[in-house]
Amino acid sequence: MSTSRVLDFINGFRNSIAYLTSIIITIYVVLGLAAVTLEINTLPGVLDFLDFDQPDTARTLLSTLMAGMISLLVFSFSTVMSVLTQAGSNFSNKLVFGIMTEKRHQQVLGHYLGTILYLLILLLVPTIGDTPDTWRSLAVYLGAAMVINSLAMFVFFIHGTSQSVQINAITQGLLVSTQLSLDKLRKKQASDEYRHRPDGCQPVTGYPVYSRDSGYIQGVNFSALARIARHHEIAIHLGFTFGDFVVKKFPILDIEADAAPGDVLVDRILACLEYVEGESTRDHYVNGLTQLMEVAIKALSPGINDPGTARLCIHQMTELLSQRLTLTPPNMLVDDDGRCLISWHEESFESLMFRVFDPILHYGGQDLSICLSLLKAFKTMSNFAKDDDHRVIQAHTDRVIQHMADHFTAPLEVAFIEARLTRGLHRLHINVRLPERSASS
């Protein structure tokens, strides 16, 4: 197995729901093995009152605790899956995967399964003698304490899960995680190693490298990749945009070098690629924007018909895109002499605007409140935009205004719209009257 495949497996396991769960389960199993294998006869005599007098009392208690834990596990997670299924049908299935992989849910699952395994170990290994000694009795009481801890976690688990599927919590979570991704981008921009070149960094003599796995590439290990480029005096040009889905045996990068790279070098470079199952908003801010857009258009579907949720998503996207306008995302990493080591593609603001707002206008264009929310969003973003980005925002603004002129023609609607066309602080060129209807309408 190659190094890249080993690293991909490790990263995949660490990002899965089984990682933290497995660690917690291991702790419980170790406690259970310690309880049945160790023989400690030097415990203080004051603890003798904890000994079980009857031989079957401990096993009966453990059996009851075991049955209760299994019932609790089945009930809690069947309830959670029902809630998450409803959330997935109302918002987006991508959000369900993100909720289930949260660390707090992994912790609860680990404590539940760990407690069951601990009790099972005590049941499988018989006690020495007619009644359990003090050490084994303490182990039984510890099992009871674990069950009580699981009951307390059950209450907080149900409460947290019910809160996590509220639309305000979902959009706020997407906003926070996407802001963290933008903060990483802001730190790169402030670094001297990262630069932005409008035309990118094109290879002079490029040797293509083909992918060996399929999946979403959310990022790369820039530090490791830069060390490789410096050591071998090469330049690495990534041929994909972060967040893209790539298939096997597809050319994903070019190596600018005097001679063709060997298999060892290619393996080291491919090992720096970070594959993630699904779309990570913490690693790539575009995923947060697109997920907010998907929640918005799902809310605008006839089966749900919730324009309020769509407007909330538009507000969150406005906040994120306003922050994006203040950044110039770097697309190359250079050495101390300014030589290009790594280059990659960054999605332009024009592409982002069309990607996140065009579907909302398409599916929600018949709702006046959605059109006015889009207009308000463009007004807000215009205060942060530079010349090129300002022209993009102006074009989308003109499109929304023309759309309203074509579809809302009643005198009451026209008066309502025109009263709000120029309202608010903005840097857009907007007439105080709606334009004439287009010929196609």
C-alpha positions as CSV (number, residue, x, y, z in Angstrom):
1,M,0.0,0.0,0.0
2,S,1.4,3.4,-1.0
3,T,2.1,6.2,1.4
4,S,-0.7,8.3,-0.1
5,R,-3.2,5.5,0.4
6,V,-2.1,5.0,4.1
7,L,-2.4,8.7,4.8
8,D,-5.8,8.9,3.1
9,F,-7.0,6.0,5.2
10,I,-5.7,7.7,8.4
11,N,-7.3,11.0,7.5
12,G,-10.6,9.3,6.5
13,F,-10.7,7.5,9.9
14,R,-9.9,10.6,11.9
15,N,-12.7,12.5,10.1
16,S,-15.3,9.7,10.5
17,I,-17.8,9.2,13.3
18,A,-15.8,6.1,14.5
19,Y,-12.6,8.0,15.5
20,L,-13.6,9.6,18.8
21,T,-16.1,6.9,19.5
22,S,-13.4,4.2,19.3
23,I,-11.2,6.1,21.7
24,I,-13.9,6.3,24.3
25,I,-14.9,2.7,23.9
26,T,-11.3,1.6,24.4
27,I,-11.2,3.4,27.7
28,Y,-14.3,1.6,28.9
29,V,-13.0,-1.8,27.7
30,V,-9.7,-1.2,29.6
31,L,-11.6,-0.4,32.7
32,G,-13.7,-3.6,32.3
33,L,-10.6,-5.8,31.8
34,A,-9.0,-4.2,34.8
35,A,-12.0,-5.0,36.9
36,V,-12.1,-8.7,36.1
37,T,-8.4,-9.4,35.8
38,L,-6.9,-7.5,38.8
39,E,-7.1,-9.0,42.2
40,I,-6.7,-6.3,44.8
41,N,-7.1,-7.4,48.5
42,T,-5.6,-4.4,50.2
43,L,-8.7,-2.2,50.0
44,P,-9.6,-0.3,53.3
45,G,-11.9,-2.2,55.5
46,V,-14.3,0.7,55.7
47,L,-15.5,-0.4,52.2
48,D,-16.6,-3.8,53.3
49,F,-20.2,-2.6,53.7
50,L,-20.3,-2.3,49.8
51,D,-20.0,-6.1,49.4
52,F,-22.9,-8.0,48.0
53,D,-24.3,-10.5,50.5
54,Q,-26.2,-12.6,48.0
55,P,-24.4,-14.4,45.2
56,D,-26.9,-13.5,42.4
57,T,-27.5,-9.9,43.4
58,A,-24.6,-8.5,41.4
59,R,-25.4,-10.5,38.2
60,T,-29.1,-9.5,38.4
61,L,-28.1,-5.8,38.8
62,L,-25.7,-6.0,35.9
63,S,-28.3,-7.8,33.7
64,T,-30.9,-5.1,34.5
65,L,-28.4,-2.3,33.8
66,M,-27.4,-4.0,30.5
67,A,-31.0,-4.3,29.3
68,G,-31.7,-0.7,30.2
69,M,-28.6,0.6,28.3
70,I,-29.6,-1.3,25.2
71,S,-33.1,0.1,25.3
72,L,-31.7,3.6,25.9
73,L,-29.4,3.2,23.0
74,V,-32.1,2.0,20.6
75,F,-34.6,4.6,21.7
76,S,-32.3,7.6,21.7
77,F,-30.7,7.0,18.3
78,S,-34.0,5.9,16.6
79,T,-35.4,9.3,17.8
80,V,-32.4,11.1,16.6
81,M,-32.5,9.5,13.1
82,S,-36.2,10.4,12.8
83,V,-35.4,14.0,13.6
84,L,-32.4,14.1,11.3
85,T,-34.4,12.5,8.4
86,Q,-37.0,15.2,8.8
87,A,-34.3,17.9,8.8
88,G,-32.7,16.4,5.7
89,S,-36.0,16.5,3.8
90,N,-36.7,20.1,4.9
91,F,-33.2,21.5,4.4
92,S,-30.4,19.5,2.9
93,N,-29.0,15.9,3.3
94,K,-25.5,17.3,3.5
95,L,-26.4,19.0,6.8
96,V,-27.5,15.6,8.3
97,F,-24.0,14.2,7.7
98,G,-22.4,17.2,9.4
99,I,-24.7,16.9,12.4
100,M,-24.0,13.2,12.9
101,T,-20.2,13.8,12.7
102,E,-20.2,16.4,15.5
103,K,-17.8,15.5,18.3
104,R,-20.5,15.8,21.0
105,H,-22.6,13.1,19.2
106,Q,-19.5,10.9,18.9
107,Q,-18.9,11.3,22.6
108,V,-22.4,10.2,23.5
109,L,-22.2,7.2,21.2
110,G,-18.9,6.3,22.6
111,H,-20.2,6.4,26.2
112,Y,-23.3,4.4,25.4
113,L,-21.4,1.6,23.6
114,G,-18.5,1.7,26.1
115,T,-20.9,1.3,29.1
116,I,-22.6,-1.7,27.4
117,L,-19.2,-3.4,26.7
118,Y,-18.1,-2.7,30.3
119,L,-21.2,-4.4,31.7
120,L,-20.9,-7.2,29.2
121,I,-17.3,-7.9,30.4
122,L,-18.4,-8.1,34.0
123,L,-21.2,-10.5,33.1
124,L,-19.0,-12.8,31.0
125,V,-16.3,-13.2,33.6
126,P,-17.6,-15.0,36.7
127,T,-16.6,-14.0,40.2
128,I,-14.3,-16.0,42.3
129,G,-16.2,-17.5,45.3
130,D,-19.8,-17.4,46.2
131,T,-20.1,-13.6,46.4
132,P,-18.1,-10.8,44.8
133,D,-15.2,-9.4,46.8
134,T,-14.9,-5.7,47.5
135,W,-12.9,-5.0,44.3
136,R,-15.5,-6.7,42.1
137,S,-18.4,-5.1,44.0
138,L,-16.8,-1.7,43.4
139,A,-16.7,-2.5,39.7
140,V,-20.4,-3.3,39.7
141,Y,-21.2,0.0,41.4
142,L,-19.0,1.7,38.8
143,G,-21.2,0.2,36.1
144,A,-24.2,1.6,37.8
145,A,-22.6,5.0,37.9
146,M,-21.8,4.7,34.1
147,V,-25.5,4.0,33.4
148,I,-26.5,7.1,35.5
149,N,-23.9,9.1,33.5
150,S,-25.5,7.8,30.2
151,L,-29.0,8.8,31.4
152,A,-27.7,12.4,32.0
153,M,-26.0,12.4,28.6
154,F,-29.3,11.2,27.1
155,V,-31.1,14.3,28.2
156,F,-28.4,16.7,26.9
157,F,-28.1,14.6,23.7
158,I,-31.8,14.9,22.8
159,H,-31.8,18.6,23.7
160,G,-28.7,19.3,21.6
161,T,-30.0,17.3,18.7
162,S,-33.4,19.0,18.7
163,Q,-31.7,22.4,18.8
164,S,-29.2,21.5,16.1
165,V,-31.9,20.9,13.5
166,Q,-33.5,24.3,14.1
167,I,-33.0,26.5,11.0
168,N,-31.4,29.3,13.0
169,A,-28.9,26.9,14.5
170,I,-28.1,25.4,11.1
171,T,-27.5,28.6,9.2
172,Q,-25.6,30.1,12.2
173,G,-23.4,26.9,12.2
174,L,-22.7,27.3,8.5
175,L,-21.9,30.9,9.0
176,V,-19.4,30.3,11.8
177,S,-17.6,27.4,10.1
178,T,-17.4,29.4,6.8
179,Q,-16.0,32.4,8.6
180,L,-13.3,30.1,10.1
181,S,-12.4,29.2,6.5
182,L,-12.3,32.8,5.5
183,D,-10.0,33.6,8.5
184,K,-7.6,30.9,7.2
185,L,-7.7,32.7,3.8
186,R,-7.0,36.0,5.5
187,K,-4.0,34.7,7.3
188,K,-2.6,33.4,4.0
189,Q,-3.1,36.7,2.4
190,A,-1.2,38.4,5.2
191,S,1.8,36.0,4.7
192,D,4.7,37.0,2.5
193,E,4.8,33.4,1.1
194,Y,1.4,33.6,-0.5
195,R,0.9,35.8,-3.5
196,H,-1.9,36.6,-5.9
197,R,-1.2,36.9,-9.6
198,P,-4.2,37.6,-11.9
199,D,-3.0,35.3,-14.7
200,G,-1.8,32.6,-12.3
201,C,1.5,30.8,-12.7
202,Q,1.6,28.8,-15.9
203,P,4.1,25.9,-16.3
204,V,6.9,26.2,-18.9
205,T,7.6,22.4,-19.2
206,G,4.9,20.5,-17.3
207,Y,4.7,16.8,-16.6
208,P,1.1,15.7,-15.8
209,V,0.3,13.7,-12.7
210,Y,-2.8,11.6,-12.6
211,S,-5.0,11.0,-9.6
212,R,-5.1,7.6,-8.0
213,D,-8.3,8.1,-6.0
214,S,-11.6,9.7,-6.5
215,G,-13.2,12.1,-4.1
216,Y,-13.4,15.8,-3.0
217,I,-10.0,17.5,-2.7
218,Q,-10.7,20.2,-0.1
219,G,-7.1,21.4,0.2
220,V,-3.4,20.4,0.3
221,N,-0.6,20.4,2.9
222,F,1.1,23.5,1.6
223,S,4.0,23.3,4.0
224,A,4.9,19.8,3.0
225,L,4.3,20.5,-0.7
226,A,6.5,23.6,-0.6
227,R,9.4,21.6,1.1
228,I,9.2,19.1,-1.7
229,A,9.2,21.8,-4.4
230,R,12.3,23.5,-2.8
231,H,14.2,20.3,-2.3
232,H,13.7,19.1,-5.9
233,E,13.8,22.6,-7.4
234,I,10.5,22.1,-9.1
235,A,7.2,24.0,-9.4
236,I,3.8,22.2,-8.8
237,H,0.8,23.6,-10.6
238,L,-2.6,22.3,-9.3
239,G,-5.1,21.8,-12.1
240,F,-8.2,21.7,-9.9
241,T,-10.1,24.1,-7.7
242,F,-10.4,23.3,-4.1
243,G,-13.7,21.5,-3.4
244,D,-13.8,19.9,-6.8
245,F,-14.6,16.2,-7.3
246,V,-11.9,14.3,-9.1
247,V,-12.1,10.9,-10.6
248,K,-9.3,8.2,-10.8
249,K,-6.6,8.5,-13.5
250,F,-7.5,12.2,-14.2
251,P,-4.7,14.8,-14.7
252,I,-4.9,16.9,-11.5
253,L,-1.6,18.7,-11.5
254,D,1.5,19.5,-13.5
255,I,5.1,19.4,-12.3
256,E,7.4,22.0,-13.8
257,A,10.8,20.3,-13.8
258,D,13.9,19.7,-16.0
259,A,13.2,15.9,-16.1
260,A,10.2,13.7,-15.6
261,P,9.5,13.0,-11.9
262,G,9.9,9.5,-10.5
263,D,7.3,7.4,-8.8
264,V,8.6,8.2,-5.3
265,L,8.3,11.9,-5.9
266,V,4.8,11.6,-7.4
267,D,3.8,9.5,-4.3
268,R,5.1,12.2,-2.0
269,I,3.2,14.9,-3.8
270,L,-0.1,13.0,-4.0
271,A,0.2,12.3,-0.3
272,C,-0.1,16.0,0.4
273,L,-3.6,16.1,-1.2
274,E,-6.4,16.2,1.4
275,Y,-9.4,14.2,0.4
276,V,-12.5,14.7,2.4
277,E,-15.8,12.7,2.3
278,G,-18.5,15.2,1.4
279,E,-18.1,19.0,1.5
280,S,-16.2,20.6,4.4
281,T,-17.1,24.2,5.2
282,R,-14.2,24.6,7.5
283,D,-11.7,23.8,4.9
284,H,-13.3,25.6,1.9
285,Y,-15.5,28.6,2.3
286,V,-17.2,28.1,-1.1
287,N,-18.9,25.0,0.4
288,G,-20.5,27.0,3.1
289,L,-21.9,29.4,0.5
290,T,-23.3,26.7,-1.7
291,Q,-24.8,24.8,1.2
292,L,-26.6,28.0,2.3
293,M,-27.8,28.4,-1.3
294,E,-29.1,24.8,-1.3
295,V,-31.0,25.3,2.0
296,A,-32.5,28.4,0.5
297,I,-33.8,26.8,-2.7
298,K,-35.0,23.7,-0.8
299,A,-37.0,26.1,1.4
300,L,-38.4,27.7,-1.8
301,S,-39.7,24.4,-3.2
302,P,-43.5,24.0,-3.4
303,G,-43.5,21.1,-0.9
304,I,-41.9,23.3,1.8
305,N,-42.7,26.9,0.7
306,D,-40.7,28.7,3.4
307,P,-39.4,32.0,2.0
308,G,-38.5,33.1,5.5
309,T,-35.7,30.5,5.6
310,A,-34.6,31.5,2.2
311,R,-34.3,35.1,3.3
312,L,-32.3,34.1,6.4
313,C,-29.9,32.2,4.1
314,I,-29.6,35.3,1.9
315,H,-28.6,37.4,4.9
316,Q,-25.9,34.9,5.9
317,M,-24.5,34.8,2.4
318,T,-24.5,38.6,2.3
319,E,-22.3,38.6,5.4
320,L,-19.9,36.0,4.0
321,L,-19.6,37.6,0.6
322,S,-19.0,41.0,2.1
323,Q,-16.1,39.5,4.0
324,R,-14.9,37.8,0.8
325,L,-14.9,41.2,-1.0
326,T,-12.3,42.5,1.5
327,L,-9.9,39.6,0.6
328,T,-7.7,38.9,-2.4
329,P,-7.3,35.1,-2.3
330,P,-3.7,34.1,-3.1
331,N,-3.2,31.6,-5.9
332,M,0.5,30.9,-5.6
333,L,3.1,30.1,-3.0
334,V,6.6,31.5,-3.6
335,D,10.1,31.1,-2.0
336,D,12.3,33.8,-0.6
337,D,13.4,34.8,-4.1
338,G,9.9,35.1,-5.4
339,R,10.1,31.9,-7.5
340,C,6.8,30.1,-7.8
341,L,6.6,26.8,-5.9
342,I,2.9,26.0,-6.0
343,S,0.1,27.5,-8.0
344,W,-3.6,26.7,-7.9
345,H,-7.0,28.1,-9.1
346,E,-9.1,30.3,-7.0
347,E,-12.8,30.8,-7.8
348,S,-13.5,34.4,-8.9
349,F,-16.0,36.6,-7.2
350,E,-18.0,36.7,-10.4
351,S,-18.3,33.0,-10.4
352,L,-19.4,32.9,-6.8
353,M,-22.1,35.5,-7.3
354,F,-23.6,33.6,-10.2
355,R,-23.2,30.3,-8.4
356,V,-25.0,31.2,-5.2
357,F,-27.6,33.9,-6.3
358,D,-28.7,32.7,-9.7
359,P,-30.5,29.5,-8.4
360,I,-32.3,31.5,-5.7
361,L,-33.5,34.0,-8.3
362,H,-34.5,31.1,-10.6
363,Y,-36.6,29.2,-7.9
364,G,-37.7,32.2,-5.9
365,G,-38.2,34.8,-8.6
366,Q,-42.0,34.7,-8.2
367,D,-41.8,35.8,-4.6
368,L,-41.4,39.6,-4.3
369,S,-39.8,39.3,-0.8
370,I,-37.0,37.1,-2.2
371,C,-36.3,39.6,-5.0
372,L,-36.2,42.5,-2.6
373,S,-33.9,40.5,-0.3
374,L,-31.5,39.9,-3.2
375,L,-31.6,43.6,-4.1
376,K,-30.8,44.5,-0.5
377,A,-28.0,42.0,-0.4
378,F,-26.4,43.5,-3.5
379,K,-26.7,47.0,-2.0
380,T,-24.9,45.9,1.1
381,M,-22.1,44.2,-0.8
382,S,-21.6,47.2,-3.1
383,N,-20.1,49.1,-0.1
384,F,-17.3,46.6,0.1
385,A,-16.6,46.0,-3.6
386,K,-13.7,47.3,-5.7
387,D,-14.1,48.3,-9.3
388,D,-14.2,44.8,-11.0
389,D,-16.4,43.3,-8.3
390,H,-18.6,46.4,-8.3
391,R,-19.4,45.9,-11.9
392,V,-20.4,42.3,-11.2
393,I,-22.7,43.3,-8.4
394,Q,-24.2,46.1,-10.6
395,A,-24.9,43.5,-13.4
396,H,-26.7,41.2,-10.9
397,T,-28.6,44.2,-9.5
398,D,-29.8,45.2,-13.0
399,R,-30.9,41.7,-13.6
400,V,-33.0,41.5,-10.4
401,I,-34.6,44.9,-11.1
402,Q,-35.5,43.9,-14.6
403,H,-36.9,40.6,-13.3
404,M,-39.2,42.5,-10.9
405,A,-40.2,44.9,-13.7
406,D,-41.2,41.9,-15.9
407,H,-43.1,39.9,-13.3
408,F,-44.6,42.4,-10.9
409,T,-46.7,44.7,-13.0
410,A,-49.7,45.5,-10.7
411,P,-49.8,49.2,-9.7
412,L,-49.7,48.3,-6.1
413,E,-46.6,46.1,-6.6
414,V,-44.9,48.7,-8.7
415,A,-45.4,51.4,-6.1
416,F,-44.2,49.0,-3.4
417,I,-41.0,48.2,-5.3
418,E,-40.2,51.7,-6.4
419,A,-40.4,52.9,-2.9
420,R,-37.6,50.5,-2.0
421,L,-35.3,50.7,-5.1
422,T,-32.9,53.3,-3.8
423,R,-33.5,52.9,-0.1
424,G,-30.4,52.2,2.1
425,L,-26.7,52.9,1.9
426,H,-25.2,51.6,-1.4
427,R,-22.9,52.5,-4.3
428,L,-25.1,51.2,-7.1
429,H,-26.6,53.0,-10.0
430,I,-30.3,52.5,-9.6
431,N,-33.1,54.5,-11.1
432,V,-36.0,55.6,-8.9
433,R,-38.4,54.0,-11.4
434,L,-38.7,50.4,-12.7
435,P,-37.5,50.0,-16.3
436,E,-39.8,49.0,-19.1
437,R,-40.8,45.4,-19.5
438,S,-38.4,43.4,-21.7
439,A,-39.7,42.2,-25.1
440,S,-39.3,38.5,-24.1
441,S,-41.7,38.9,-21.2
